[in-house]
């Protein structure tokens, strides 16, 4: 290597130095009045107006002088330009600059708040500041990012993770955002479990709420009510098992059978996740409630009294199974498709029949997918509150108890926090049980060798029950959705069944005028807001989830288990707790985003990120590490390997993450109900408002429209992402050659 090559400055370092100075000198340091997505500040006195001024302009005017020390860490990296990475001073200066800059931003952000200094000793030392501090804006966020990645480059230069800048930067970035948007708000909320009425901390307060009979009672064993904790646990186990079995049946039917209508079956499986859960509950009530059509029919047929059997665990179990089976399917279909066809053909070459091949080769290699599908079903059931709220009756679960503790007349944040801790304990226990079941076995099936095989069809003994189960469940799903569509075109669902389109006209009417199109329908504002926020959140969710999965499956670093724990934490906490914790944490500086669209996007990213993580882990478990090693041996770095080798083989995981995050952003209820504002109203909060006003027709019409919009979106995402083509032949072609 020449001396010139040794001293050549890495372009990534130059990039982050420029970014840091741009954030400090050119961009508004604080959050502008209209939010991050508004650029009107460019024409409203920028850069001299104090509301839109960059940090350097504020300091020049003698304001916000606590930002002046940041000039030192911004200038320090310039000293190492031209120095080789092997020079010890290179790493030391970058670590010093990054740690000083990032640390000072955090310290001044939490030390100086909306009313001045947040700590009494700061007031005593410096006196009251003349001007309050607002939340971080473009400049502060970009400058903080520059300091963070200067720090990670310094750590990489010291040899961490083999000196790989991309891997160290990815680890640092994910840890930072998970800490800021998962650990910090949830910890802020959970600490309230120990707070007394006087604002002090006490363990006895926690104990009194934790050892409550309503939480741990075992009365169901002698005819009374069980505690919410046991109800939630039993329900979650059942939902996890049933959804995993159903998801596997649908995945096998779509990928391992010649079933003529499997494309339609595949589309039908994703319907429940694109529907607000309370709509499924209403449809089940119309079918199986006390006055439901099916209940009344069988009561008349057998001459018995109609019962309220739906309300309680049976109804919640049916609704959650309907809602969460698609999650298991989306995870499992990628794993089923990812099993190498050559391994199955090798078993058949050794005279194994189809059943032996499936039982001894295919099914064991699907264990990561089965474990992840169960885990997601279990966690979803634990955190769901929409279905238990509609169908639970006297069947108390943790999520609804948390909801009522927060929004009810009692407003007991401490009890909500204790319940959230119990729920978190159950979900994390399932997480570690899943890891123990998988063990340290290898499930790699895709290597760097060419694979011209084709997946064998299911054995007949398995195909018949799989087809029967999938068909029955698909027909049941179709009936439920038929009732939803029917309810949107009748005058008053269940009372006046005269057909009408007035609900659609009220919600989505359009007027063509000389000035252009006027969206006159009552639902358009919330509709466009929901579409835009979901479209922004979905790719970001998939990106963060898959990068995290890559780090967990392909890299070894200190604190890896804690890192994985952090990625699952937001998924284990109910949306109601997420919503309230975000309001408490982000209503004041340094991150002041309550009431903006940004808080909705962030909540969706970190609420749904675990699906991308689990889908990515399940798919990457099947990719041989020799693929990475070959790419690195040929001179590619980790970023190029991830982008050009790993990502193309993760199309099912990418699709699962995109579809799930998009539709969940469109249909989320629990967190959204706390985070929406007059300017950023989401579809689900609008629909709930119509339900509260007994305008069921409009609510169902809006929900039906969302279903069709999301079906089209799922199809578009499928087209854009494509499929993984591991084998070169098709089952039809293979059948013709045999």
PyMOL commands that set and color helices and strands:
alter all, ss='L'
color gray80, all
select helices_A, chain A and resi 3-7+11-25+40-43+55-60+65-67+70-80+88-111+120-126+138-157+160-163+165-194+203-210+213-216+219-222+228-255+262-269+272-274+277-288+293-302+313-338+341-349+354-365+367-383+386-391+398-407+413-438+460-488+502-508+524-554+560-572+575-585+597-620+625-633+638-667+672-675+683-692+696-721+731-737
alter helices_A, ss='H'
color red, helices_A
select strands_A, chain A and resi 112-113+116-117+490-492+496-499+510-513+516-519
alter strands_A, ss='S'
color yellow, strands_A
deselect
rebuild
show_as cartoon
